[in-house]
């Protein structure tokens, strides 16, 4: 599980609340709040 503000690395992360996917393209990218529901927990 990853949270907003973490830098979990390149990959696609799925919001645990609504299922929206966020893609990070760089190891230095930080997970944002979910763009749909604004929750902060993701699963890989």
C-alpha distance matrix in Angstrom:
0.0 3.8 6.9 10.5 12.5 10.4 11.9 9.5 12.6 14.5 13.2 12.4 9.3 9.7 9.8 8.9 12.3 14.7 13.5 14.7 13.7 13.7 15.0 15.0 18.2 18.3 16.5 17.6 16.2 14.1 11.7 14.1 14.0 14.0 17.7 18.5 17.2 16.2 13.1 10.3 6.9 5.7 4.8 7.0
3.8 0.0 3.8 7.0 8.8 6.7 8.5 6.9 10.4 12.6 11.9 11.4 8.3 9.6 9.5 9.8 12.8 14.9 13.9 14.1 12.8 11.8 13.0 12.5 15.8 15.6 13.9 14.4 12.8 10.4 8.2 10.8 11.2 12.0 15.5 17.0 16.0 14.3 11.6 8.3 5.9 5.1 6.1 7.7
6.9 3.8 0.0 3.8 6.2 5.8 8.9 8.9 12.3 14.5 14.1 13.2 10.0 10.8 9.5 10.2 12.2 14.5 14.2 14.0 13.4 12.0 13.8 13.2 16.7 16.5 15.0 14.6 12.6 9.4 6.9 8.5 8.4 10.0 13.6 15.3 14.0 11.6 9.1 5.4 4.6 6.0 8.7 10.8
10.5 7.0 3.8 0.0 3.8 5.6 8.6 9.9 12.7 14.6 14.5 13.6 10.9 11.8 10.3 12.0 13.2 14.8 14.9 13.7 13.2 11.1 13.0 12.3 15.7 15.5 14.5 13.4 10.9 7.2 4.8 5.2 5.5 8.3 11.3 13.7 12.8 9.8 8.4 4.9 6.6 8.0 11.3 13.0
12.5 8.8 6.2 3.8 0.0 3.8 6.7 9.3 11.9 14.3 15.2 15.2 13.1 14.8 13.8 15.6 16.9 18.5 18.4 16.9 15.8 13.1 14.2 12.4 15.2 14.2 12.9 10.9 9.2 5.4 5.3 6.5 8.2 11.4 13.9 16.7 16.1 12.9 12.0 8.6 10.2 11.2 13.9 15.0
10.4 6.7 5.8 5.6 3.8 0.0 3.8 5.9 8.9 11.9 13.0 13.6 11.7 14.1 13.8 15.3 17.5 19.2 18.4 17.3 15.6 13.1 13.4 11.3 14.0 12.6 10.5 9.5 8.5 5.5 5.8 8.6 10.7 13.1 15.9 18.5 18.1 15.3 13.8 10.1 10.3 10.3 12.2 12.7
11.9 8.5 8.9 8.6 6.7 3.8 0.0 3.8 5.6 8.7 10.7 12.2 11.4 14.5 15.2 17.1 19.6 20.7 19.3 17.9 15.5 12.6 11.9 9.0 11.0 9.1 6.7 6.1 5.9 4.7 6.4 9.9 12.8 14.7 17.0 19.9 20.1 17.6 16.5 13.0 12.8 11.8 13.0 12.3
9.5 6.9 8.9 9.9 9.3 5.9 3.8 0.0 3.8 7.1 8.3 10.0 9.2 12.5 13.9 15.5 18.5 19.6 17.7 16.9 14.2 11.9 11.0 8.7 10.9 9.6 7.2 8.5 8.1 7.6 7.7 11.6 14.0 15.1 17.6 20.1 20.3 18.3 16.7 13.4 12.1 10.2 10.3 9.0
12.6 10.4 12.3 12.7 11.9 8.9 5.6 3.8 0.0 3.8 6.4 9.3 10.0 13.7 15.7 17.8 20.8 21.4 19.0 17.7 14.5 12.0 9.9 7.0 8.0 6.5 4.3 7.0 7.2 8.5 9.3 13.0 15.9 16.7 18.7 21.3 22.1 20.4 19.3 16.2 15.1 12.7 12.5 10.2
14.5 12.6 14.5 14.6 14.3 11.9 8.7 7.1 3.8 0.0 3.8 7.2 9.3 13.1 15.7 18.2 21.1 21.0 18.3 16.6 13.1 10.6 7.6 5.1 5.2 5.3 5.4 8.5 7.9 10.0 10.5 13.7 16.7 16.8 18.1 20.7 22.1 20.8 20.2 17.6 16.5 13.6 13.1 10.2
13.2 11.9 14.1 14.5 15.2 13.0 10.7 8.3 6.4 3.8 0.0 3.8 6.5 10.1 13.2 15.6 18.5 18.1 15.1 13.7 10.1 8.4 5.8 5.4 6.8 8.5 9.0 11.8 10.2 11.6 10.7 13.6 15.9 15.2 16.6 18.7 20.1 19.4 18.6 16.5 15.0 11.6 10.7 7.5
12.4 11.4 13.2 13.6 15.2 13.6 12.2 10.0 9.3 7.2 3.8 0.0 3.8 6.7 10.1 12.7 15.3 14.6 11.4 10.1 6.4 5.6 4.3 6.2 8.7 11.2 12.0 14.1 11.7 12.2 10.3 12.4 14.1 12.6 13.9 15.5 17.0 16.8 16.1 14.6 13.1 9.6 8.8 6.4
9.3 8.3 10.0 10.9 13.1 11.7 11.4 9.2 10.0 9.3 6.5 3.8 0.0 3.8 6.7 9.2 12.0 11.9 9.1 8.3 5.5 5.2 6.3 7.9 11.3 13.1 13.3 14.8 12.1 11.4 8.6 10.6 11.5 10.0 12.3 13.5 14.3 14.0 12.8 11.2 9.4 5.8 5.6 4.6
9.7 9.6 10.8 11.8 14.8 14.1 14.5 12.5 13.7 13.1 10.1 6.7 3.8 0.0 3.8 6.2 8.7 8.3 5.4 5.6 4.4 6.4 8.8 11.2 14.6 16.7 17.0 18.2 15.4 14.1 10.7 11.7 11.4 9.0 11.3 11.5 12.0 12.5 11.1 10.4 8.4 5.2 5.3 6.3
9.8 9.5 9.5 10.3 13.8 13.8 15.2 13.9 15.7 15.7 13.2 10.1 6.7 3.8 0.0 3.8 5.4 5.8 4.8 5.3 6.3 7.9 11.2 13.3 16.9 18.7 18.9 19.5 16.4 14.3 10.6 10.6 9.1 6.6 9.5 9.3 8.7 9.3 7.5 7.5 6.0 4.4 6.5 9.0
8.9 9.8 10.2 12.0 15.6 15.3 17.1 15.5 17.8 18.2 15.6 12.7 9.2 6.2 3.8 0.0 3.8 6.1 5.9 8.3 9.7 11.5 14.6 16.5 20.1 21.7 21.3 22.0 19.3 17.0 13.3 13.5 11.6 9.6 12.8 11.8 10.3 11.1 8.3 8.5 5.8 5.3 6.4 9.8
12.3 12.8 12.2 13.2 16.9 17.5 19.6 18.5 20.8 21.1 18.5 15.3 12.0 8.7 5.4 3.8 0.0 3.8 6.1 8.3 10.9 12.9 16.4 18.6 22.3 24.0 24.0 24.3 21.2 18.7 14.9 14.2 11.4 9.0 11.7 9.9 7.6 9.3 6.9 8.7 7.6 8.3 10.1 13.4
14.7 14.9 14.5 14.8 18.5 19.2 20.7 19.6 21.4 21.0 18.1 14.6 11.9 8.3 5.8 6.1 3.8 0.0 3.8 5.7 9.1 11.7 15.3 18.1 21.5 23.8 24.3 24.8 21.4 19.4 15.6 14.5 12.0 8.7 10.3 7.8 6.8 9.6 8.6 10.9 10.2 9.9 11.5 14.1
13.5 13.9 14.2 14.9 18.4 18.4 19.3 17.7 19.0 18.3 15.1 11.4 9.1 5.4 4.8 5.9 6.1 3.8 0.0 3.8 6.3 9.6 12.7 15.7 19.0 21.5 22.1 23.1 19.9 18.3 14.7 14.4 12.8 9.4 11.0 9.3 9.5 11.7 10.7 11.9 10.5 8.8 9.4 11.2
14.7 14.1 14.0 13.7 16.9 17.3 17.9 16.9 17.7 16.6 13.7 10.1 8.3 5.6 5.3 8.3 8.3 5.7 3.8 0.0 3.8 6.7 10.1 13.3 16.5 19.1 20.3 20.9 17.4 16.2 12.7 12.0 10.8 7.2 7.9 6.9 8.5 10.3 10.3 11.4 11.0 9.3 10.7 11.8
13.7 12.8 13.4 13.2 15.8 15.6 15.5 14.2 14.5 13.1 10.1 6.4 5.5 4.4 6.3 9.7 10.9 9.1 6.3 3.8 0.0 3.8 6.6 9.9 13.0 15.7 17.0 18.0 14.7 14.1 11.0 11.2 11.2 8.3 9.1 9.6 11.5 12.3 12.2 12.2 11.4 8.7 9.5 9.5
13.7 11.8 12.0 11.1 13.1 13.1 12.6 11.9 12.0 10.6 8.4 5.6 5.2 6.4 7.9 11.5 12.9 11.7 9.6 6.7 3.8 0.0 3.8 6.6 9.9 12.4 13.9 14.5 11.1 10.7 7.9 8.4 9.6 7.7 8.4 10.4 12.3 12.0 12.3 11.5 11.4 8.9 10.3 9.9
15.0 13.0 13.8 13.0 14.2 13.4 11.9 11.0 9.9 7.6 5.8 4.3 6.3 8.8 11.2 14.6 16.4 15.3 12.7 10.1 6.6 3.8 0.0 3.8 6.4 9.4 11.3 12.6 9.5 10.4 8.9 10.3 12.5 11.2 11.7 14.0 16.1 15.6 15.8 14.5 14.1 11.2 11.8 10.1
15.0 12.5 13.2 12.3 12.4 11.3 9.0 8.7 7.0 5.1 5.4 6.2 7.9 11.2 13.3 16.5 18.6 18.1 15.7 13.3 9.9 6.6 3.8 0.0 3.8 5.8 7.7 8.8 6.1 7.8 7.6 9.9 12.9 12.8 13.5 16.4 18.2 16.9 17.0 15.0 14.8 12.2 12.9 11.0
18.2 15.8 16.7 15.7 15.2 14.0 11.0 10.9 8.0 5.2 6.8 8.7 11.3 14.6 16.9 20.1 22.3 21.5 19.0 16.5 13.0 9.9 6.4 3.8 0.0 3.8 7.1 8.6 7.1 10.1 10.9 13.1 16.3 16.3 16.6 19.5 21.6 20.4 20.7 18.7 18.5 15.9 16.2 13.8
18.3 15.6 16.5 15.5 14.2 12.6 9.1 9.6 6.5 5.3 8.5 11.2 13.1 16.7 18.7 21.7 24.0 23.8 21.5 19.1 15.7 12.4 9.4 5.8 3.8 0.0 3.8 5.3 5.4 9.0 11.0 13.6 17.2 17.9 18.6 21.8 23.5 21.7 21.8 19.2 19.1 16.9 17.3 15.0
16.5 13.9 15.0 14.5 12.9 10.5 6.7 7.2 4.3 5.4 9.0 12.0 13.3 17.0 18.9 21.3 24.0 24.3 22.1 20.3 17.0 13.9 11.3 7.7 7.1 3.8 0.0 3.8 5.6 8.4 10.7 14.0 17.4 18.6 20.0 23.1 24.2 22.2 21.7 18.7 18.3 16.2 16.4 14.2
17.6 14.4 14.6 13.4 10.9 9.5 6.1 8.5 7.0 8.5 11.8 14.1 14.8 18.2 19.5 22.0 24.3 24.8 23.1 20.9 18.0 14.5 12.6 8.8 8.6 5.3 3.8 0.0 3.8 6.5 9.8 12.5 16.2 18.0 19.2 22.6 23.6 21.1 20.9 17.9 18.2 16.9 17.9 16.4
16.2 12.8 12.6 10.9 9.2 8.5 5.9 8.1 7.2 7.9 10.2 11.7 12.1 15.4 16.4 19.3 21.2 21.4 19.9 17.4 14.7 11.1 9.5 6.1 7.1 5.4 5.6 3.8 0.0 3.8 6.7 9.1 12.8 14.4 15.4 18.8 20.0 17.6 17.8 15.1 15.7 14.4 15.8 14.6
14.1 10.4 9.4 7.2 5.4 5.5 4.7 7.6 8.5 10.0 11.6 12.2 11.4 14.1 14.3 17.0 18.7 19.4 18.3 16.2 14.1 10.7 10.4 7.8 10.1 9.0 8.4 6.5 3.8 0.0 3.8 6.2 9.8 12.0 13.5 16.9 17.5 14.8 14.6 11.7 12.7 12.1 14.3 14.0
11.7 8.2 6.9 4.8 5.3 5.8 6.4 7.7 9.3 10.5 10.7 10.3 8.6 10.7 10.6 13.3 14.9 15.6 14.7 12.7 11.0 7.9 8.9 7.6 10.9 11.0 10.7 9.8 6.7 3.8 0.0 3.8 6.8 8.5 10.6 13.6 14.1 11.6 11.2 8.5 9.4 8.7 11.3 11.6
14.1 10.8 8.5 5.2 6.5 8.6 9.9 11.6 13.0 13.7 13.6 12.4 10.6 11.7 10.6 13.5 14.2 14.5 14.4 12.0 11.2 8.4 10.3 9.9 13.1 13.6 14.0 12.5 9.1 6.2 3.8 0.0 3.8 6.2 7.7 11.0 11.5 8.7 9.3 7.6 9.8 10.0 13.3 14.2
14.0 11.2 8.4 5.5 8.2 10.7 12.8 14.0 15.9 16.7 15.9 14.1 11.5 11.4 9.1 11.6 11.4 12.0 12.8 10.8 11.2 9.6 12.5 12.9 16.3 17.2 17.4 16.2 12.8 9.8 6.8 3.8 0.0 3.8 6.2 8.6 8.2 5.0 5.8 5.1 8.2 9.4 13.1 15.0
14.0 12.0 10.0 8.3 11.4 13.1 14.7 15.1 16.7 16.8 15.2 12.6 10.0 9.0 6.6 9.6 9.0 8.7 9.4 7.2 8.3 7.7 11.2 12.8 16.3 17.9 18.6 18.0 14.4 12.0 8.5 6.2 3.8 0.0 3.8 5.4 5.7 4.4 5.4 6.3 8.3 8.6 12.0 13.8
17.7 15.5 13.6 11.3 13.9 15.9 17.0 17.6 18.7 18.1 16.6 13.9 12.3 11.3 9.5 12.8 11.7 10.3 11.0 7.9 9.1 8.4 11.7 13.5 16.6 18.6 20.0 19.2 15.4 13.5 10.6 7.7 6.2 3.8 0.0 3.8 6.2 5.8 8.5 9.9 12.1 12.1 15.2 16.5
18.5 17.0 15.3 13.7 16.7 18.5 19.9 20.1 21.3 20.7 18.7 15.5 13.5 11.5 9.3 11.8 9.9 7.8 9.3 6.9 9.6 10.4 14.0 16.4 19.5 21.8 23.1 22.6 18.8 16.9 13.6 11.0 8.6 5.4 3.8 0.0 3.8 5.9 8.3 10.9 12.6 12.8 15.6 17.4
17.2 16.0 14.0 12.8 16.1 18.1 20.1 20.3 22.1 22.1 20.1 17.0 14.3 12.0 8.7 10.3 7.6 6.8 9.5 8.5 11.5 12.3 16.1 18.2 21.6 23.5 24.2 23.6 20.0 17.5 14.1 11.5 8.2 5.7 6.2 3.8 0.0 3.9 5.6 9.0 10.8 12.0 15.1 17.6
16.2 14.3 11.6 9.8 12.9 15.3 17.6 18.3 20.4 20.8 19.4 16.8 14.0 12.5 9.3 11.1 9.3 9.6 11.7 10.3 12.3 12.0 15.6 16.9 20.4 21.7 22.2 21.1 17.6 14.8 11.6 8.7 5.0 4.4 5.8 5.9 3.9 0.0 3.8 6.5 9.5 11.3 14.9 17.4
13.1 11.6 9.1 8.4 12.0 13.8 16.5 16.7 19.3 20.2 18.6 16.1 12.8 11.1 7.5 8.3 6.9 8.6 10.7 10.3 12.2 12.3 15.8 17.0 20.7 21.8 21.7 20.9 17.8 14.6 11.2 9.3 5.8 5.4 8.5 8.3 5.6 3.8 0.0 3.8 6.2 8.7 12.3 15.3
10.3 8.3 5.4 4.9 8.6 10.1 13.0 13.4 16.2 17.6 16.5 14.6 11.2 10.4 7.5 8.5 8.7 10.9 11.9 11.4 12.2 11.5 14.5 15.0 18.7 19.2 18.7 17.9 15.1 11.7 8.5 7.6 5.1 6.3 9.9 10.9 9.0 6.5 3.8 0.0 3.8 6.7 10.4 13.3
6.9 5.9 4.6 6.6 10.2 10.3 12.8 12.1 15.1 16.5 15.0 13.1 9.4 8.4 6.0 5.8 7.6 10.2 10.5 11.0 11.4 11.4 14.1 14.8 18.5 19.1 18.3 18.2 15.7 12.7 9.4 9.8 8.2 8.3 12.1 12.6 10.8 9.5 6.2 3.8 0.0 3.8 7.1 10.3
5.7 5.1 6.0 8.0 11.2 10.3 11.8 10.2 12.7 13.6 11.6 9.6 5.8 5.2 4.4 5.3 8.3 9.9 8.8 9.3 8.7 8.9 11.2 12.2 15.9 16.9 16.2 16.9 14.4 12.1 8.7 10.0 9.4 8.6 12.1 12.8 12.0 11.3 8.7 6.7 3.8 0.0 3.8 6.7
4.8 6.1 8.7 11.3 13.9 12.2 13.0 10.3 12.5 13.1 10.7 8.8 5.6 5.3 6.5 6.4 10.1 11.5 9.4 10.7 9.5 10.3 11.8 12.9 16.2 17.3 16.4 17.9 15.8 14.3 11.3 13.3 13.1 12.0 15.2 15.6 15.1 14.9 12.3 10.4 7.1 3.8 0.0 3.8
7.0 7.7 10.8 13.0 15.0 12.7 12.3 9.0 10.2 10.2 7.5 6.4 4.6 6.3 9.0 9.8 13.4 14.1 11.2 11.8 9.5 9.9 10.1 11.0 13.8 15.0 14.2 16.4 14.6 14.0 11.6 14.2 15.0 13.8 16.5 17.4 17.6 17.4 15.3 13.3 10.3 6.7 3.8 0.0
